[in-house]
Amino acid sequence: MIVLQPQGRLDLQGGEVLGRQLASLVPQRHDLWVINLAQVDFMDSSGLVSLVTGLKAARQSGCRLVLCNVQPAVRLIFELTQLDSVFEIFESYDAVLTEVQTPV
């Protein structure tokens, strides 16, 4: 499992930082990539682009990317863009751990 915890704003600058972090990952098939958004209080289209690019890279590598602790203002962006139906979004990091450890 790989956990990324961006902080502050996922705008042009924050989105680029996250994008570089995601691009630097060496994917192993069936890895779980968790992006904990607990410390992110703002996101714009640049942040969305980095997340969508990361999701695409994860899926192409046979990995799973999930989001957790999405703050209300950021969740609204996902809902307005209907990307909340594209990403797996969990209420908390503990919820991710519970889901992962539960056999499907």
C-alpha positions as CSV (number, residue, x, y, z in Angstrom):
1,M,0.0,0.0,0.0
2,I,1.2,3.5,-0.9
3,V,-0.2,6.5,0.9
4,L,0.1,10.0,-0.3
5,Q,-1.0,12.9,1.9
6,P,-1.1,16.2,0.0
7,Q,-1.6,19.3,2.1
8,G,-3.2,22.7,1.6
9,R,-4.3,23.5,-1.9
10,L,-4.5,21.2,-4.9
11,D,-4.2,24.1,-7.4
12,L,-1.7,24.6,-10.1
13,Q,1.3,24.3,-7.8
14,G,-0.1,21.7,-5.4
15,G,-1.5,19.7,-8.4
16,E,1.9,19.6,-10.0
17,V,3.6,18.4,-6.8
18,L,1.0,15.6,-6.4
19,G,1.3,14.8,-10.1
20,R,5.1,14.4,-9.7
21,Q,4.6,12.2,-6.6
22,L,2.2,9.9,-8.5
23,A,4.5,9.8,-11.6
24,S,7.4,8.8,-9.4
25,L,5.6,5.7,-8.1
26,V,6.9,2.4,-9.3
27,P,3.7,0.4,-9.6
28,Q,3.5,-3.2,-8.6
29,R,0.5,-5.0,-9.9
30,H,-2.3,-5.1,-7.4
31,D,-0.8,-2.2,-5.3
32,L,-3.3,0.0,-3.5
33,W,-2.6,3.7,-3.8
34,V,-4.4,5.8,-1.1
35,I,-4.6,9.5,-1.4
36,N,-5.6,10.9,2.0
37,L,-7.1,14.3,1.4
38,A,-7.7,15.2,5.1
39,Q,-5.3,18.2,4.8
40,V,-6.6,19.5,1.5
41,D,-9.0,22.4,1.9
42,F,-9.1,23.6,-1.7
43,M,-8.9,22.0,-5.2
44,D,-9.3,23.4,-8.7
45,S,-9.1,21.8,-12.1
46,S,-5.3,21.5,-11.9
47,G,-5.8,19.3,-8.8
48,L,-8.4,17.3,-10.6
49,V,-6.2,16.7,-13.6
50,S,-3.4,15.3,-11.4
51,L,-5.9,12.9,-9.7
52,V,-7.4,11.8,-12.9
53,T,-3.9,11.3,-14.4
54,G,-2.9,9.3,-11.4
55,L,-6.1,7.2,-11.6
56,K,-5.4,6.4,-15.2
57,A,-1.8,5.4,-14.5
58,A,-2.9,3.2,-11.6
59,R,-5.4,1.4,-13.7
60,Q,-3.0,0.9,-16.6
61,S,-0.6,-0.6,-14.1
62,G,-3.1,-3.0,-12.6
63,C,-3.2,-0.9,-9.4
64,R,-6.1,0.5,-7.4
65,L,-6.3,4.2,-6.5
66,V,-8.7,5.4,-3.7
67,L,-9.3,8.6,-2.0
68,C,-10.2,9.2,1.7
69,N,-11.0,12.0,4.1
70,V,-12.3,14.2,1.4
71,Q,-13.2,17.6,2.9
72,P,-16.7,19.0,2.1
73,A,-15.5,21.8,-0.2
74,V,-13.4,19.3,-2.1
75,R,-16.1,16.7,-2.2
76,L,-18.4,19.3,-3.8
77,I,-15.9,19.6,-6.7
78,F,-16.1,15.8,-7.3
79,E,-19.9,15.9,-7.2
80,L,-20.2,18.9,-9.5
81,T,-17.9,17.2,-12.1
82,Q,-19.5,13.8,-11.5
83,L,-16.1,12.4,-10.7
84,D,-17.4,11.0,-7.4
85,S,-18.7,8.1,-9.5
86,V,-15.3,7.6,-11.1
87,F,-13.2,7.6,-8.0
88,E,-13.5,5.2,-5.0
89,I,-14.0,7.6,-2.1
90,F,-13.9,6.5,1.5
91,E,-14.9,8.4,4.6
92,S,-11.7,7.7,6.4
93,Y,-8.3,6.0,6.2
94,D,-9.7,3.3,8.6
95,A,-12.5,2.7,6.2
96,V,-10.0,2.0,3.5
97,L,-8.1,-0.4,5.7
98,T,-11.3,-2.2,6.6
99,E,-12.4,-2.5,3.0
100,V,-8.9,-3.8,1.9
101,Q,-8.8,-6.4,4.6
102,T,-12.4,-7.6,3.9
103,P,-12.3,-10.4,1.3
104,V,-14.4,-9.6,-1.8
